């Protein structure tokens, strides 16, 4: 069962919208991204952790970090996919029946400061830093302020080692189970979680076996998050680029053999 159907509710910190006054790395048709530090001067401003956290249900081992947005708050503090959040700013996530609301309150009350207790492979971690100050553009209902993201439009340029991908989440919300030709989003920065569908004909049998093994055990770490800056009236075609120089065993284990990219931008009216 795919990740987006298994996880009913994931909290994507880079786009976590809270009620406190107070997508969020740099655009990523290219893999590098940096945190957006927006002014926190209106009710549309929010704090973000910069991570996808599994808060579906209480867990005495804490809330699992499923993905980290490059350049976001979690990344800057040193959190990694696979870590478990035990507490943030004194709010325990390993002894609460409502991890989603607890995490929300912990970030809401922080005024941007983060004191994080976590664990990695059973070892305790104490991290600190500043949350991402986010601002949600007021684009709702304005057709001129939207665009599209798609993994199905156009023909992926395989000669450039770019293959099909699937968007499993947008801004922390799972995409529909039925495949969609495109997803309408507001103008501005959005965090996507993507999985790859690289044609196995471009891989040898050992690489295919290693990738299948990695996906079986890596779970969420087999997916990648990246941030795209959507311009009004534009459609962004997204794929997975195979990195031919990263097909050694260790790189495959680290899920470093591919990257999500925007391979084409096309003007498209957004009614």
RODO-30916 format. One record per atom (N, C-alpha, C, O): residue in one letter; x, y, z. Coordinates in steps of 0.2 Angstrom, whole numbers, plus 5000, padded with zeros to 4 digits. Layout:
<sites>
aXYZ;...
</sites>
This chain:
<sites>
x500449945000;x500050005000;x500450065000;x500950075004;x500350114996;x500750174995;x500750215001;x500250215005;x501250255002;x501350295008;x500750345009;x500550345015;x500550375004;x500050425005;x499350395007;x498950425009;x499250325005;x498650295008;x498650265015;x498150255018;x499350255017;x499450225023;x499450285029;x499250265035;x499550345027;x499650395032;x499050445031;x499050485027;x498550435036;x497950475035;x498150545037;x497750595034;x498550565041;x498750635042;x499450645044;x499650615049;x499850675040;x500450695042;x500550765043;x500250805039;x500950785047;x501050855049;x501750885045;x502250865047;x501650925040;x502150945036;x502351015039;x502051065038;x502951015043;x503051075047;x503251135043;x503051195045;x503551125037;x503651185033;x503051225031;x503051275029;x502451185031;x501851215029;x501351205034;x500751195032;x501551205040;x501051195046;x500751255047;x501051305049;x500051265047;x499751325048;x499351325054;x498951285056;x499551375059;x499251375066;x498951435067;x498951485063;x498551445073;x498151495074;x498551555078;x498351605080;x499251545079;x499651595082;x499851645078;x499951635072;x499851715080;x500151765076;x500951745075;x501151715080;x501151755073;x501851745072;x501851775065;x502451775063;x503551315013;x503451285011;x504051315010;x504151365006;x504551295012;x504851345016;x505551335015;x505951345019;x505751305010;x506451295007;x506451325001;x505851344998;x506951334998;x507051364991;x506751324986;x506751264987;x506551344980;x506251304975;x506651254973;x507251254973;x506351194971;x506751144970;x506551104964;x506551044964;x506551134958;x506651094952;x507351074953;x507551024950;x507751104957;x508451094959;x508451064966;x507951084970;x508851014968;x508750984974;x508951034980;x508651024985;x509351084979;x509551124985;x508951164987;x508651184982;x508851184993;x508351224996;x508551255002;x508951225006;x508351315003;x508451355010;x507851375013;x507351385009;x507851385019;x507151405023;x506951465021;x507351515021;x506251475021;x505951535020;x505851575027;x505451545031;x506151625028;x506051665034;x505651725033;x505851775032;x504951715033;x504451765031;x504351805037;x504451785043;x504151875036;x503951915042;x503351885045;x502851865042;x503351885052;x502751865056;x502351915058;x502351935064;x502051955054;x501752015056;x500952015055;x500652065057;x500651955053;x499951955052;x499651885054;x500051845056;x499051885054;x498751825056;x498851765051;x498651705053;x499151775045;x499251725040;x499951695042;x500151645038;x500351725046;x501051695048;x500951635052;x500551635056;x501451585051;x501451525055;x502151505056;x502551525053;x502251465061;x502851435062;x502851365059;x502351325059;x503451345057;x503551275054;x504151245056;x504651275058;x504151175057;x504651135059;x505151115053;x505751105054;x504851115047;x505251095042;x505351015041;x505850995039;x504850975043;x504850905043;x504150875042;x503650905044;x504150815039;x503550775039;x503550735045;x503950685046;x503050735049;x503050695056;x502450655056;x501850685055;x502450595058;x501950545058;x501550555065;x501850535070;x500950595065;x500650605071;x499950575070;x499450595073;x499850515067;x499250485066;x498950455073;x498350465074;x499450435077;x499150405084;x499750405089;x500350415087;x499550405095;x500050405100;x500550345100;x500350295098;x501150365102;x501650315101;x502150325107;x502450375108;x502250275112;x502750285117;x503450295115;x503850315119;x503550285109;x504250295107;x504350365103;x504850375101;x503850405104;x503850465100;x503550465093;x503350415091;x503550525090;x503250535084;x503850525078;x504350565079;x503750485073;x504250475069;x504350535064;x503850555061;x504950555062;x505150595057;x505150565050;x505550515050;x504750575046;x504650535039;x505050565034;x505350535030;x505150635034;x505550675029;x505750735032;x505350765036;x506250765029;x506550825032;x506650875025;x506950855021;x506350935026;x506450975020;x507151005020;x507351035025;x507551005015;x508151035014;x508151105016;x507751145013;x508651125021;x508651195022;x508151215028;x508251275030;x507651175029;x507151195034;x507451195041;x508051175043;x507051215046;x507251215053;x507451145056;x508051145059;x507151095054;x507351025056;x508051005053;x508450985057;x508151025047;x508751005044;x509351045047;x509851025048;x509151115049;x509751155052;x509851135059;x510451135061;x509451105062;x509551075069;x509851005069;x510250985074;x509850975063;x510150905062;x509650845063;x509950795063;x509050865063;x508550805063;x508650765056;x508750795051;x508450705056;x508550665050;x507850615050;x507550605055;x507750595044;x507150555043;x507350485047;x507950465046;x506850465050;x507050405055;x507050425062;x506950375066;x507250485063;x507250505070;x506550505073;x506050505070;x506550505080;x505850505083;x505850565088;x506350575092;x505350605088;x505250665092;x504950645098;x504450615099;x505350655104;x505050645111;x504750705114;x504250695118;x505050765113;x504750825116;x504950885112;x505550885109;x504550935112;x504750995109;x504451055114;x503951055116;x504951095116;x504851145121;x504451125127;x504051155129;x504651065129;x504351035135;x503751005134;x503450965139;x503451005128;x502850965127;x502950895125;x503250885120;x502750845129;x502950775127;x502550745122;x501950755121;x502950715117;x502550685111;x502550605112;x502250565109;x502950585117;x502950515119;x502550485124;x502450425126;x502150535127;x501650515132;x501050555132;x500650575137;x500850565126;x500150605124;x499750565120;x499950525116;x499050575121;x498650535117;x498450575111;x498050545106;x498650635110;x498550675105;x499150715102;x499250765103;x499550675099;x500250695096;x500150755091;x500550805091;x499650755087;x499550805082;x499450875085;x499750925084;x498950875090;x498750945093;x499350965098;x499451025099;x499650915101;x500250925105;x500850965102;x501151005104;x500950935096;x501550965092;x501351035089;x501751075089;x500651045088;x500451105085;x500551155091;x500751215090;x500351145097;x500351185102;x501151205104;x501251255105;x501551155104;x502251155105;x502551215101;x502951255103;x502351205094;x502651255090;x502351325090;x502651375090;x501651325092;x501251385092;x501551425098;x501551495097;x501751395103;x501951435109;x502651455109;x502851485114;x503051435104;x503751435105;x504051505103;x504551525105;x503651545100;x503851615097;x504451605093;x504951645093;x504551545090;x505051525085;x505651495088;x506051465084;x505651485095;x506251455098;x506051375098;x505451355100;x506551335097;x506451265097;x506951225102;x507551235101;x506651195107;x507151145111;x506851075110;x506251065112;x507251035107;x506950975104;x507350915108;x507950915108;x506950865110;x507150805113;x506950755108;x506350745106;x507450715105;x507350665100;x507750605102;x508150605106;x507650545098;x508050495098;x508250465091;x507850475086;x508850435090;x509050415084;x509350345085;x509850335088;x509050295082;x509350225083;x509350205091;x509850175093;x508950235095;x508950225102;x509350265106;x509350265112;x509750315103;x510150355106;x509850425107;x509550455102;x509850455113;x509550525114;x509850575111;x510450575110;x509450625108;x509750685105;x509450745108;x508850745110;x509850795109;x509550865112;x509750915107;x510350925106;x509250945104;x509350995098;x509051055100;x508551055103;x509251115097;x508951175098;x509051215091;x509451205087;x508551265090;x508651305084;x508051355084;x507651365089;x507951385078;x507351425077;x506851395072;x507151365067;x506251395073;x505751375068;x505751415062;x505951475062;x505451395057;x505351435051;x504751475051;x504251455053;x504851545051;x504251585051;x503951585044;x504351605039;x503351565043;x503051555037;x502451605036;x502151625041;x502351625030;x501751665028;x501351635023;x501651625017;x500751625024;x500351595018;x499951655015;x499651695017;x500151655008;x499851705004;x499151705003;x498851645003;x498751755004;x498051755003;x497751754996;x497651804993;x497851694993;x497651684986;x496951644985;x496751644979;x496651624990;x496051584990;x495551624986;x495351684987;x495251594981;x494751624977;x494951674971;x494551704968;x495651674971;x495851724966;x496151684960;x496751654961;x495851674954;x496051624949;x496751644946;x497151604944;x496951714947;x497551734944;x498151714949;x498751734947;x497951694955;x498551674959;x498551604961;x498651574966;x498551564955;x498551494956;x498951464950;x499051494945;x499151404951;x499551364946;x499451294947;x498951264951;x499851244943;x499751174944;x500451144945;x500951164943;x500351084948;x500951034948;x500750974945;x500150954947;x501150934941;x500950874938;x501550834937;x502050854935;x501350764937;x501850714935;x501650674929;x501950624927;x501050694926;x500750654921;x500750694914;x500650664909;x500850764915;x500850804909;x501450794905;x501950794908;x501450794898;x501950794894;x502350724894;x502150674897;x502850724890;x503250654890;x503950664893;x504350714891;x504050634898;x504650644902;x505250634898;x505250584894;x505750674898;x506350664894;x506850614896;x507350634900;x506750554894;x507150504897;x507950504894;x508350484898;x508050544889;x508650554887;x509050594891;x509750594891;x508750634896;x509050674901;x509050634908;x509150664913;x508950564908;x508850524913;x508350544918;x508350544924;x507750574915;x507150594919;x506650544918;x506450534912;x506250524923;x505750474923;x505150494927;x505150544930;x504650454927;x504050464930;x504150464937;x504550434940;x503650504941;x503650514948;x502950514950;x502550524946;x502850514956;x502150524959;x502150574965;x502650564969;x501750624965;x501650664971;x501250634976;x500650624975;x501450614982;x501050584987;x500750634992;x500250614995;x501050694993;x500850744997;x500950814995;x501550824991;x500550854996;x500650924995;x500550965001;x499950965004;x500951005004;x500951045010;x500650995016;x500251025020;x500850935016;x500750895022;x500050855021;x499850815025;x499650865015;x499050835014;x499150785009;x499450795004;x498950725010;x498950665005;x498550684999;x498050714999;x498850664993;x498550674987;x497950624986;x498050574989;x497450624982;x496950574981;x497250514979;x497750504976;x496950454981;x497150394980;x497150374972;x497650344969;x496650404969;x496650394962;x497050444958;x497050504960;x497550414954;x497950464951;x497650524947;x497150514944;x497950584948;x497650644945;x498150674940;x498750664941;x497850694935;x498250724929;x498650784932;x499250794930;x498350824936;x498750884939;x498450904945;x497850884947;x498750944949;x498550964956;x498551044955;x499051074954;x497951074957;x497951144957;x498151174964;x497951144969;x498651224964;x498851244970;x498951324970;x498951354964;x498951354975;x498951434976;x499651454974;x500151414974;x499751514971;x500451534970;x500851544976;x500551554981;x501451534975;x501951534981;x502251464982;x502251424978;x502551464988;x502951404989;x502551344992;x502151354996;x502651284989;x502351224992;x502851164993;x503351164989;x502751124998;x503151074999;x502851004996;x502250994998;x503150974992;x502950914989;x503350854992;x503950854993;x502950794993;x503350734994;x503250684988;x502650684985;x503750664985;x503750634979;x504150564979;x504550554983;x503850514976;x504150444975;x504350434968;x504050464963;x504850394966;x505150384960;x504850324956;x504750274960;x504750324950;x504650264946;x505150264940;x504950274934;x505750254942;x506250254937;x506250184933;x506150134936;x506250184926;x506150134922;x506750084924;x507350094923;x506550014926;x507149974927;x507549954921;x508049924922;x507349964915;x507749954910;x508349994909;x508849974906;x508350044913;x508950084914;x509450064920;x509950104921;x509250014923;x509649984928;x509849914927;x509549874923;x510449894930;x510549824930;x510249784935;x509949814940;x510249714935;x509949674940;x510149684947;x509749684951;x510749694948;x511049704955;x510749774958;x510549774963;x510649824953;x510449894956;x509649884957;x509449914962;x509349844953;x508649834954;x508449804960;x508049824964;x508849754962;x508849714968;x508949764974;x508549754979;x509449804974;x509649844979;x509149894980;x509049914986;x508849924975;x508349974976;x507749944979;x507449974984;x507549884977;x506949854980;x507049844987;x506549854991;x507649824989;x507749804996;x507749875000;x507549875006;x508049924997;x508049985001;x507350015002;x507250035008;x506950004997;x506250034998;x505849995003;x505450015007;x506049925003;x505649885008;x505849905015;x505349905019;x506449925017;x506649935023;x506650015025;x506550025031;x506750055020;x506750125021;x506050155023;x506050205026;x505550125020;x504850155021;x504850225018;x504950245013;x504750275023;x504650345021;x505250375018;x505250425014;x505850345020;x506450375018;x506650365010;x507050395007;x506150315008;x506250305000;x505850364996;x505950364990;x505550405000;x505250464997;x505650524998;x506050525002;x505550574994;x505950634995;x505450694995;x504950704991;x505650744999;x505250814999;x505650864996;x506250864996;x505350904992;x505650964990;x505151024989;x504551014989;x505351084988;x504951144988;x504951174981;x505451184978;x504351194979;x504251224972;x503951294973;x503451294977;x504151344970;x503951404970;x503451414964;x503651434958;x502851414965;x502351414960;x502151484958;x501951524962;x502251504951;x502051564949;x501351564946;x501151514943;x500951614946;x500251614944;x500251604937;x500651624933;x499751554935;x499651544928;x500151494925;x500251494919;x500551454929;x501051414927;x500951344929;x500651334934;x501151294925;x501051224926;x501751194926;x502151204922;x501951154932;x502551134933;x502551054932;x502151024936;x502951034928;x503050954926;x503550924930;x504150954930;x503450874934;x503850854939;x504050784938;x503650744936;x504650764938;x504950694937;x505450674942;x505650714947;x505750614941;x506250594945;x506950584941;x506950544936;x507450614943;x508050614939;x508550564942;x508650564948;x508750514937;x509150464939;x509850484939;x510150514934;x510250484945;x510950504945;x511350444944;x511550404948;x511650444938;x512050384936;x512650374940;x512950314940;x512950424942;x513550414946;x513450404954;x513850394958;x512750384955;x512550374962;x512250304962;x511750294966;x512450254958;x512150194958;x512550134962;x512450074961;x513050154966;x513450114970;x512950084976;x512450114977;x513150034979;x512750004984;x512650054990;x512050054992;x513150094992;x513050134998;x512550194996;x512150215000;x512650224990;x512150274988;x511450254987;x510950294989;x511350194985;x510650164984;x510350154991;x509850174992;x510750124996;x510550125003;x510350185006;x509850195010;x510750245004;x510550305006;x510050345002;x509850405004;x509750314997;x509250344993;x509450404990;x509150454989;x510150404988;x510450454985;x510550454977;x510850494974;x510150394974;x510250384967;x509850424963;x509850414957;x509350464966;x508850504962;x508750564965;x508850574971;x508350614962;x508150674964;x507550694961;x507450684955;x507050724964;x506450754961;x506650824958;x507050864960;x506350834952;x506550894948;x505950924944;x505450884943;x505950984943;x505451014938;x505751014932;x506251054931;x505550974927;x505850964921;x505651014915;x505851024910;x505051044917;x504751084912;x504251134915;x503851114920;x504251194913;x503751244915;x503351264909;x503651284904;x502651264910;x502251284904;x501651334906;x501351324912;x501551384903;x501051434904;x500351394904;x500251364898;x499951404909;x499251364909;x498851414913;x498951424919;x498251434910;x497751474913;x497451434919;x497351374918;x497351464925;x497151434931;x496451464932;x496351514936;x495851434929;x495251464930;x494951464937;x494351484939;
</sites>
